[in-house]
Amino acid sequence: MDLPAPPTSDPRTLSSIILSRRRADARARINKCSATASQRLLSPPPPLPRHHSLLRLRPGRERPAVARSSAVSAPPLVPPMTTPAPNPTIRRLDVASPVPADIDIANAVEPLHIADIAAELGVPPEHYDLYGKYKAKVLLSVLDKLQGQQDGYYVVVGGITPTPLGEGKSTTTVGLCQALGAFLDKKVVTCVRQPSQGPTFGIKGGAAGGGYSQVIPMDEFNLHMTGDIHAITAANNLLAAAIDTRIFHEASQSDKALFNRLCPANKEGKRRFADVMLRRLIKLGISKTDPDELTPEEVRRFARLDIDPASITWRRVMDVNDRFLRKITVGQGPDEKGMVRETGFDISVASEIMAVLALTTSLADMRERLGRMVIGNSKAGEPVTADDLGLGGALTVLMKDAIHPTLMQTLEGTPVLVHAGPFANIAHGNSSIVADKIALKLVGKGGFVVTEAGFGADIGTEKFMDIKCRYSGLTPQCAIIVATIRALKMHGGGPDVVAGKPLDHAYVSENVTLVEAGCVNLAKHISNTKGYGVNVVVAINKFATDTDAEMEVVKKAAMAAGAFDAVVCSHHAHGGKGAVDLGVAVQRACESQAEPLKFLYPLDSSIKEKIESIAKFYGASGVEYSEQAEKQIEMYTKQGFSNLPICMAKTQYSFSHVPSMKGAPSDFVLPIRDVRASIGAGFIYPLVGTMSTMPGLPTRPCFYEIDIDTATGKVMGLS
C-alpha cells in the first residue's frame, strides 16, 4: 500500500493513517455536497410539494434563512443539518445534494434523548426501561394503561416484485412517517423489523432506511440494538442442545434410571414433578401428580420421548452469514459414544423463536407458543415439543426482555418501535404484533401507525393479512405498494439487474415503453391487495434518473388498476418533505376505507385448499405436490395442525417459483417440494423450490467498508 509517510512530530500507526484518510474522504464527500446546500440555504427555501387541502402545517414550519459568514476559512466536516421546530422532538432537516452517504447523514444528527421521544409520545417513565441514551424498551404494561384508548389508523407498506437491489420499502416507511409527523401535524409511530447482522455485514447492508429518511442512531439500530436477536440465538441453541442430550441419555439408561434422574428424590425422600412436566402428563392423559404413583408403563411413556433423529427439524442458529455451517455433523467427540447425526445452522432470524416473538400477543401467549414448538417426531409419529423436553419455561425466561419493543427515532424526531425480524421466506416477514398494538393505542384516534411487510406484496403483504392480522385481530385501512421505475423496466423486459454490477443503460435513461410493459406487475399487486378490502396507495419512489413521462405512465396505470391514489415521492433526497403528498393520500385513503378485512382463505379449509388459494392468487393454474410434500401434509393433518394458516416459502423475485419469470406470469404450475411447520409460531410453510436459511457472504462483503473512527468512536462505512 503506497501511503505517505507521517511527519516525525506525529508518529502514527498504519491503522491511524488509514482512518485519517477515511475521515478526509468523508469530509470531501460532505463538503462537496455542502457547496450546493450552502447556496440553497442563502436563498429562499423551495416551496413544499403540491398537495391536497388536507395538508396543515404547524406554525413556523418553513426553514428560517441561515446567515453564513464569508470569513469562514474552512467548511465544517458536517453541514448544519437541523434547525428548531415548535414541537420539541421535531427536527427540520437541511438537505444536501447530491445526497451524502447514509452513515454520514445519520452521524450528522445528534439524536434526542429517548426520554424526550417517550414523553412526546405519551409513554410515562414507569412504562419503559432505558437502554442507553437513545433506546428504550417500551413495556407491555403500557397496554393496560391505554386499554380504553381508541386505535389509530393502521397502514402496511408492501411493494412490487423487487429487483435484487430493493425498491426502498423501509425508506418509504420512514419517509412517510416523517411527513405525517413533521409536516402534517399527525401523531405517528413507525413500526419496523430489527435487521439481522447477516445482511448488514454481507451484501445488503443495514435496514434503517436511507438518505434523509432513516432511523437513528443508525449504527445502534443495525448492530446489536438491545440484544433481542442474541436472546433468540441463546434460546434456540439451548433447545438444540437439549434435543441431542435427551437422545443421548435415553439411549444409555433404563426406564427406571431415566425416571429417577428426571424426578430425583429430595432429602426427605419425596419426589415431585417440575411444573413443566405436568404439561407432558396432561398431554399423555395421565392425571396423577405424584411421581411415586405412576405405573411402570406410565413411567416409560413419561420418561421416554423416543425422538426419531431423522425427523428432527430444529437446527442451531447464529446471526452471521456462514455458508459452511449449512450442513454439519454433530456428536463426533469420543464421549458422545458414536451418536453422530447430520444437522446444520440457520441464520438467527430464521429461528421459529423469532417468528414466535413477532406473532405473540402477551407474555403468557409467548410462553404457550414457545412450549408447543415442535422439534420433530417420536418413532411412533407423535410430535415432540419444547415442553416435552421440559424447556418452555426456560426459553421464556431467556426471552422475557426481548418481548418488549424498542423505542427509537427518525432523523426528523418522529418515534419508531423496532421489534422482531422474522425471515421473510420461511416465516411471515413482518414486525411484531405487540409493537403494532402498543403503537395504535399511543397514537390514538386520528393518529397513524405505519408498518412494513417484507419483500413484494405477494409475499409480505399476503402474510401480513392472512397470518399477522388473523392473530392480532387488527384491521388495516390502507396498504401502500412501493414501485420504482427501475423495477418496472425490469418487469417490462429490461436486462437483468444484478447486485454489485452497474445498471444497464436502459435503467438510467428514459424508456417509456419498458415502463408501460412492466406495469402489469404493479397492476397484479394492486388487484391482489385490493381483494383484502383495503384502499391501495402506490408510492412511486423517485430516482434521479427517472423522468416525468415515465412517472406519468405509472400513475395512469396504477389508477386504471384500481389504486386509490398514486404519488411520486422523493423522501430519500428530501426526508419527510418529499413524502407529504404520500402522507395526504394515505390520510384520505384511511378516512374513506369502509370495507371489512377479507382473508384469502378460511382456516377450516384443508392444507391443500389453502395452498391452492394462494397459488391462484399468484396466477398459477394449478399446484404439483412432491411425494415428500404429500407425506408431510398427511402427517400434519393427522397430528391436528391442518387449521393453521399457510406461510409460503417462495422466491421474492417473481409471482411464480422461477425468479426469471418477470411481469405477471400466469398459467404456470406451482411445485410444492416439501411442507414443514412452525407449530409454536402458528403456521404451515410449504417450500416452493429451494430456500436457503443460511445466507453466504459475497466475494466483497459490506464489512470491507465498516470501521470505527478511534478519535470520536463514530462508526464509518455502514450502509
N, C-alpha and C positions, 0 to 999 in steps of 0.2 A: 504494500500500500504506500503510495507516494504522498506523504504528509509533510507539511512544512515543519521545520524544527522549532520548538518553543523557545522563547527568549530565555537567556540564562537566569534572569531575575525571577522567572516564574516557571520553575520546573513542574512539568505535568506528566501524568501517566498517559498511555495510549488511549485509555477509555475517556479521560477528561478531554483530550483533543477531539475525539470523535463526538462527544456530547457538545463541546463548544461549537463544532461545525454544524451539528444538528440545530442548535439554538440559532446560529447565524442563518441557516437555511430557512428556519421557521420565521425569523424576523424578516427576511427578504420577502417571503410569500405574503406575510401580513402587510408589510409596508407597501408592497405593490398594490394590494387591494385597498390600502388606506388612501392612496392618492386620489382615486376616483371618489371614495367615500367622503374625503375632506371637502372636495369641491361641492358635492351634493349637500353637505351639512351647512355650507355657507350660503346656499341658495334656498328659496322657499321649498318646503318638503313637497313631494309629489302628492297628488290627491289620492284618497282611498279608492279602491276599485269601485266601479259602478255596482250598485246593489239595490235591493228592494226596499220598500218603505219600512220594513220591519227593523232595519238597522237603527240602533240607538246607541250613540257613543256616550261614554261618560264625559262630563265636562273636562276640558283641558287635555283631551287625549292626543291631539296633534303634537308632534315633536316640537319643542322650542328651538329657535335658532341657536347654534352654538358658536360663540366667538372664538376665533383661533388667533394666537399671537404670531406675527411674522418673525419674531425673534427666536422662535424655537430652533435650536441648532440641529437636532436630530429627532426624527419621529419616534414615538414610543414603540416598544415591542408589540403591544396590542392596542388597537384603536379604541377610543371610548365606545363602549357597546350599549350603555344603558343611561336613561335619564328618568327622573322620578315620575310617578303617576299617582293620582289621588288615592287609589287603593294601595295600602302599604305593601302588599305582596305582588303587585303587578309591576313588571319592568317593561320599559319601552326599548326596543332594540334599534340601534343604528346599524343598518346592514352594509356590508361591503360588497363590491362587485369587481372581479369575479368572486364567488363565494369561497372563503378560506376553507381549509381542512376542518372536518368535524371536530376533532380534538382541540384545534386552535380556537374555534368558536366557543366550545364548552369551557375551556380553560380561561377564556376572557371574561366570563361572567362569574362573579362571586355569588354562590347560592345564598339565599336567605336561610337563617336558622330554621330547621324544620318545625320548631315550636311555633314560629310565626305562621307557617303554612297551615299547621293544625288549627291554630286559633282562628284564622280567617275561614277555614272550612267548617268550624264548629265542633271540633273534637276536643273535649276537655282533657287536661293533663292526666287525669286518673285513667283514661281510656287509651293511652299509648305509652310505649316504652321507647326511650331514645336509644338509637344505635349510632353514637357519634353526633356530630352537629347537623348532618344533612339527611339523615334517615331515621325513621321511627316505625316500630311495629304497632299498627292500629289493632287494638284488642277486640276480640269478638264481642266483648261485653258492651260495646257501643251499640250493638243491635238491640239489646234490651232497653237501653236508654231511649232509642229512637223508634221504638216499636210502633207508636201511634203516628209517626211521620208518613206523609204520603210520598210515594216514589216519584222520582223524576222521569224524564223521557230516557228511553233505552235505545242506543244506536250501535249497530255492529258494522265493522269495516271489513269487507272482503275485497276480492279483486278478480280481474280476468285471468285467464290461464297465463302464467308469467313466463318471462324469459329466465335463463339461469342467473341473470343479474338482479332480479327482483324489480318490482314496479313501484315501490315506495309506499306500501300499506302502513308501516309503522310511522313513517314521516308524515303521511296524510292524517293518521290518527292524532298525532301530537299537534300538527299544524291546525287541524280543525278545532281542537280543544283550546289552543291559544287564541284562535279567532273568537270562539264563543266566550271565553273568559276575559280576555284582554281588550276586545273590541266591541263585542255585542252585549257586554254587561250581564252575562248569564253565569249562574253558578254551575260549574262543570268539574267533572273528575274524569281523568284518563285512566283506563284500566288495561294494562298490558302485561305480557308474559315476561318472566325473568329469562334472560338469554343464557344459553349454555356456553361454557368456556371452550367447547369443541370448535364451533364455527368462529368464535372470537379470535382464536389463535390459528384457525385453519384457513379457509378460503373466503368465507362470507363476511367476516368482521362482526362487530357488535350489533345490537338491535335497539339502540336508544333513539332511533330516528336519524335525522341527518340535516345538515345545513343549519338553518335558523329555526328548525322545528325538532328539538331534542329534549330528552330527559337528562337532567343533570343532578349530581356530578356524573359525567359520562363514564369515567373510569370506575367509580364505585358501582354504578349500575351494571357494568359488564363484567366486573371482576369480584367474585365472592358475594357482594352485596351484604345480606345479613345471614348468609350461610345456609339458606334453605336447601340448595342443591347438595351441599355437603351432608346435611342431615338425611336427605333421601339416600345418598350413597351409603352412609353408615347403616341405615335401617335395612336397605336392600341386601347388603353384604352380610349382615348379621343373620338374616333369613337364609341366605345361600349357605352359610357355614352350618347352620342348624340342620339343613336338609342332609348334607353329606355326613354330618356327625351322627344323626339319628340312624341312617342306613348302616353306618359302621357299628354302632352299639347293638343294634338289633341283630346283626349278623353274628355277633360273638357272645351273646348272652341267652340264657334260657328265659322263658316267660316269667318265672318267679324272680330271678335275679334282676331282670329288667324292671319289673314292677316294684321290687324293693328299693331300687335306686331312684325310680320316679317318685315314689311316695315313701321316703325314709321315715323311720320312727324317731320321735324326739326323745329327750332324756327320760321322759316318763313312759316311754314305750308306745306312745299314741301316734297314729298316722293321720294325715289329713290330705285332702286334695287341694291343690292350689286353685284359686278361683277360675283360672282359665281352663283347668281340667274339667270343671263342672260343665263347661260348654261341650266338651267332647262326649261326656257321659250322656248329656241330653241328646246330642246328635245320634248316639248309638242306641237310644231308647232305654238307657239304664237309669232308674230313678234313685238308686242308692247314693248316699253321700258319705258313707263311712267306708274307707278302703278295706277294712277288715271283713266287711260283709260281702264282698264280691266273690262270686264262684270262680273256679279255675277257668271256665270258658269266658266269663266276663273279664277276668284279668287279662287273658290273651287278647281279646278284642280291644280292650282299652289300651294295653301297652304296645301292641304291635301295629304300627301304621302300614308296614309291609309295602313300602314305596317301590314302585316299579322304576328302576333307574332310566329305562328307555322312554318313560313318559314325562320325565321332569322337564318343565318349560322354564323354570326360574333360573336366570343367569346372573352372574356378578356384573357390576357396573362401575364405571369411572367416568368423570366428566372431562375426558380428553379424547381426541380423535386418535385411536391407536389400532390401525388395521390388523396388526399382528396378534391381537387378542381376540379376533373374531372367532377363532376356534382354538381351544387349548385342551390339555389333558390334565386332570387333577388326580391326586392320590398316588403319585409315583414315589413318595417317600417310603423308606423301609418300615416305618411304624404304622403305615396305613394298610399293611397286610394284603397287598395286591388288589385293593378295592379301587381300581382305576376306571375312570369314565371320561368321555369327551364332553366338554361343555364350551363355554365362551363368555366373553364380555359384551355388554351393550353399553352405549353411552348413557349416562345417568338420567337424562331427560326422557329416555325410552323406558325407564322402570315403571312398572304398574303403580308403584307408590306415588310417583309424580302425577299420574292420572287420577289416583285416589284423592290427592291433595287438591287437584283442580275441580273435582266434582263433588267433594264433600260439602255438607251444609252446616255442620257443627262439630264440636269435639267428640260428642257421643256418636255421631254418624261416622266420623273418621275411624273411631275405634272399631265399629262394626265392620266397616269396609276393609280395613287392614286385616282383621281377623278372618274374614271369609275369602281372602285371596287364595286362589287355587294354584299350587305349585307343581302338580302332577297327579297321577292316579295311583291307587293301590294296585296290586297284581290282580285283584278281583274287579278292577274297573271303577272303583269308587273314588271320587275326588278327595284329595288330601289338601287341607287348608293350613294357613299360618296358625290358626287357633289349635288345630290338631297337633301341631308341633309345639304348642304352649307359648307362642310368641306374639300374639296380637296385642297384649298389653304393653310389652316391652317396645314394640315398634311404635306404638302411640306415644310412649314416653320420649322416644327419640325425635318424634315429630311434633311435640307439644308446642314448641315455639314457631315452627315452620307454618303452622296453620294460620297465623296472623299475617295479613297483608302488610307490605312495606310501603310507607308513605314517602314519596319523593316530590320533585317539582320539575316543571318545564323551564326552558330558557326565559319565558315571559312570566314565570311565577305562578302558573296555574297548577293545582295539585294533581298528583299521579299516584295511583295504587298499583304496585308491581307485585304480582303473585302467581306462582306456578309457571311451568313452561313445558307442558306435555308435548312429546314428539308429535308432529302433525301428520304422520302417516299411520303408524300402528296405534296411536292414541288420537284424541279429538282435536288437539292443537289450539286450544283456547285457554285464556287465563281463568282464574278461579271464580266459582260461583259466590263464595263468601265475599270476595273483593267487590264484585258487582252489586251484591245485596247491600253491603255497607255503603257503597258509593251512592246508590239510588236513594237511600234514606238521608244521606248527608246533603245531597243537592236539593232534595225536596221537590215539591210541585213546581213545575216550570223550569227546573234545572235539567242538566244533561249528563248522562254517563255514556262515554264512547269507549267501546272495547273492540279489540282487533281479533279476527279469526285467521288462522294460519293458511298459507297457500292460496290457491284460487277459490272462488266461491263454490265450485263443485265439490271441494273437499272441506275447507274450513267453515264456510257458512252453512253448508248442509249439516255438518256435525254440530255446529253451534245450535241450530234449530232442533234437530232430531235427537240429540243427546243432551247437550247442556241445558237447553230450555225445558226439556222434559223433567230433568232432575231439579232444576231451580224453581220451576213454576213461573218464571218471568217471561214477559212478552215484549219483544222489541217493537218499536213503532217505525223504525227506519233502518234500511240496510244500504250501505254505501258500497259501490263497486268501483275500485280504483283501476283506471285504464291509462296506458301510455301509448303514444304514437308508435314508439319503438316496438312494443309487443304486438300491436295491431298490424304493423307492417310484417312482422314475422308470421302472424296467422294468415296474412294475405298472400303468402308465397315468398316472402323475403328470405335471404340467405340465413343459414344457421347463426344464432347468437351464442358465442362461446365465452365463458368467463375467462378473463385473463388475456383475451385477444382483442385487438382493435375492432370497432364496429365497421361493418361494410358500408360503402358509400351510400347505399340505399337508405340507411338509417340516419344519416346526418344531412341529407338533402331532401327537398320536397318530392314526395311521390304520392299524390292523392289516390292513384289507382290502387296501390298496395293497401293503403289505409281503408279504402272502401271495401276491398275484398276481405280484409281482416275483421271488419265489424261484425261478421257472422258470429265470431266468438263472443263478442260483447253482447250481442242480441240474445244468444243462448243463455248466457249468465243472467241477463235481466229477466227473461221469461221464467227461468227456473226459480229465481229468488222471489219474484212476484207471486209465485204459486204458494208461498207461505203466508200470504195475506199482509205483507208489509209494503210500504212505499219504498221505491228504489231510487236512489240518487247516484248518478255517475259523477265521479271526481276524475277529471282529466288532469293527470299530473304532468304539468308542462315542463319540457326540457328546452334548453336554449336553442336547439336546432329545429324545434317544431315550428310550423308555420300556421298562420291564421286559417288558410284554406284547409289544411289537414284537420285542425281542431273543429272547424265548422262542420266538416263531414262527420266527425264523431258525434257531435251534439245532435245533428239531424238523425243519425242512425239510432242513437240512444232513445230519443223521443219517439221515433217510429216503432221501436221495440217495446214501448210501454213504460219507459222510465218516468218518474215524477218530475225530474229535472236533470240537467247535465251541465256541469260547471267546470270551467278552466281554473286551475289552481296554481299558485306559484309560491307555496309555503316554504319550500326548500330554500328559495332565494330571499324571501321576504318575511318569513315567520308567519304569525297569525294574520298579519295584514294581507298576506297573499291567499288566505283561505276564508276571507269574510263572506264572499258570495256563496261559498260552500256552506258556511255556517247558517246563512239566511235560508238557503234551500233546505237544509236539514231541519231547521226550526219549522218551516212551513210544512214539510213532509210529516213531521211528528204531530203537529197540531191538527192535521187533516186525516190522520190514519184512523180508520174506523173498523176494519175487518178483524175478526178473531184470528189468533195464530192457528195455522193449519200445518199438521205434520205430514210427512211424505208417506207414512205407513202406520198402521195401528200396531201396537206392541203385541197384541194377542195373535197376530198372524205368524206363520211358520218362519223359521230362519231363511229358508229358500225364498219364500214370498217377499220377505223384506229385502233380501239381496237383489231380487229381480226388480223390485220397485226402484231401487237406487240405480241399477243398471239402465233401466228405461229412462230415468232422469238424466243419465249421461248421454243417452242417444243410442244405446245398444239395442239390437233386435232380439237378443237372447243371451243366455248365460250357459257356459260349459263348465262342469264340475269335474275335477280330477278324482281319481279313486280315493286319494287321501282326504280330499275335501268332503266327499260323500260320507266317509267313515267318521270324520270329526263331527259333522252335522248330526249324524245319527247318535253319536255318543252324547253331545251336549243336549240334544233333545231328551234322551233317556235320563240324563242327570238332572233335568228340570230347569235348564238355562235358556230355553227357546224364547222366553218372553223378554229377553234383553234387547236393547237397541243395537243396531249394526254400525260398526265403525270401519269403513272400507280403507284398506291399505293399498293405495294406488299411486302411480306417478302423478306429480303435480303439473307436468308439462303437457298434458293432453286430457281432453274429456275421456279418451279411451285409455287402454292399457299400454299403448305404444306411444312413447314420447314424440316420435316424429310425425304423428298424425295431428296436424295443427287445424286451426279453424274450428268448425263444429262438425266433426265426423259423425256419421250415422250408419245404421245397418251393420255394425260390427258385432261380433260375438265376444262377450266379456269372459275371459277364462279365470276361474277361481282355482288357484293352485293348492291352497290349503285354507283351513279355517281354525283360528285359535280364539282364546277367550281371556278377558281380564274380568274375572267374576267380581273381585272386590271393587274395582272401579265401576263395573256395571255395564259392560258391552262385549259383544262378539266381534272379532275382527277378521274378516276374510282377506286373504293375501291375493292380490291381483298382480301376478308377475313376481319378481324377486325384490324384496325390500331389505336393504341393509340397515341394521340397527346400531352399527358401529362405523361411523364415517372414517375415512382415511385422510391423511394430510397430502396436499398437493406438493409439487416439486418446490415451489416457493411459497410457503405459508405466510400468513399475515404476521407471524411473530418476528420476521426479519425486520419489520419497521418499528416494533414496540420496544421502548426503552424508557429510562427514567432520567430526568434532569436531577443530578445528585445535589445541585446547589439549591433547588427550590422544592424538590420532591414531586414535581409535576410529571405525570405520565405523558410520554410522547409517542406519536405514531399509531395510536389506537384508532381504528376506523369503524 
